[in-house]
Amino acid sequence: MTDPTPLDITNIPELRQLIAELRESKKPRLLKQDRESVAILMPLGTTRSQQPPATHKDIWTDYDAGKVQTALAQSAGTLAGVNRERLLTDIRNQRSQESTHRQF
């Protein structure tokens, strides 16, 4: 990231209030204009590198092979009658579209 150009908000009360809220919550805010994401405001001192590392849970801890086999047996036939080529085309089309509704 290049060095951002400073913006003095001393005489902009609305932005000063927003900054006060950011400092209080210590959480970033996504700015939108007409449902389009345009910027992120992030209070200084709260970047990811300064937060404690996440603890990694072993994904296999609660694994139960019997439950998996039961779930697979129950789902058998769920897609019977579905046009396979149409389904794959729809999935491909959806993956190629950019979503403007993603949350950060």
C-alpha positions in Angstrom: 0.0 0.0 0.0 1.3 3.5 -0.9 1.4 6.2 1.8 -2.1 7.6 2.0 -2.6 11.4 1.6 -3.6 12.9 5.0 -7.0 14.4 5.3 -7.5 16.9 8.2 -10.9 16.3 9.7 -10.5 18.9 12.5 -13.4 21.1 11.1 -15.6 18.2 9.9 -17.8 17.3 12.9 -19.5 14.3 11.3 -16.2 12.6 10.6 -14.9 13.4 14.0 -17.9 11.7 15.5 -17.4 8.7 13.3 -13.7 8.5 14.3 -14.7 8.6 18.0 -17.0 5.6 17.4 -14.2 3.8 15.6 -11.8 4.4 18.5 -14.4 3.2 21.0 -15.4 0.0 19.1 -11.8 -0.7 17.8 -13.5 -2.2 14.7 -13.2 -1.2 11.1 -16.2 0.3 9.2 -17.1 -0.2 5.6 -18.3 2.9 3.8 -20.9 2.5 1.2 -22.4 4.9 -1.4 -25.6 3.7 -3.0 -25.0 0.1 -2.0 -21.5 0.2 -3.4 -18.5 -0.4 -1.1 -16.2 2.6 -1.5 -13.7 2.6 1.4 -12.8 1.1 4.8 -12.1 3.1 7.8 -9.8 1.3 10.2 -8.7 2.7 13.6 -5.0 2.8 14.0 -3.5 0.1 16.2 -6.1 -2.5 15.3 -4.6 -4.1 12.3 -4.5 -7.9 12.1 -0.8 -8.2 12.7 -1.2 -6.6 16.1 -4.0 -9.0 17.2 -3.2 -12.2 19.0 -2.8 -15.2 16.6 -6.0 -17.3 16.2 -6.0 -20.6 17.8 -6.4 -23.4 15.3 -8.9 -26.1 16.2 -8.2 -29.6 14.9 -11.0 -30.1 12.3 -11.0 -33.9 13.0 -11.7 -33.6 16.7 -15.4 -34.3 16.5 -15.3 -36.4 13.3 -17.6 -39.4 13.4 -17.4 -41.7 10.4 -20.7 -43.3 11.2 -22.5 -40.0 11.1 -20.9 -39.1 7.8 -21.9 -42.4 6.3 -25.5 -41.9 7.6 -25.7 -38.4 6.1 -24.4 -39.6 2.8 -27.0 -42.4 2.7 -29.7 -39.9 3.5 -28.7 -37.5 0.8 -28.5 -40.2 -1.9 -30.8 -39.3 -4.8 -31.2 -35.7 -3.8 -30.2 -34.5 -7.3 -32.2 -37.2 -9.2 -33.9 -35.6 -12.1 -31.7 -32.5 -12.2 -30.2 -31.6 -15.6 -26.4 -32.1 -14.8 -25.1 -30.0 -17.7 -27.5 -27.1 -16.8 -26.5 -27.3 -13.1 -22.8 -27.2 -14.0 -23.3 -24.3 -16.4 -25.2 -22.4 -13.7 -22.5 -23.0 -11.1 -19.8 -21.9 -13.6 -21.8 -18.7 -14.4 -22.2 -17.8 -10.8 -18.5 -18.3 -10.0 -17.5 -16.0 -12.8 -19.7 -13.1 -11.6 -18.3 -10.6 -9.1 -20.6 -10.1 -6.1 -21.1 -6.5 -4.8 -22.9 -8.0 -1.8 -19.9 -9.6 -0.1 -19.3 -8.6 3.5 -15.7 -7.9 4.6 
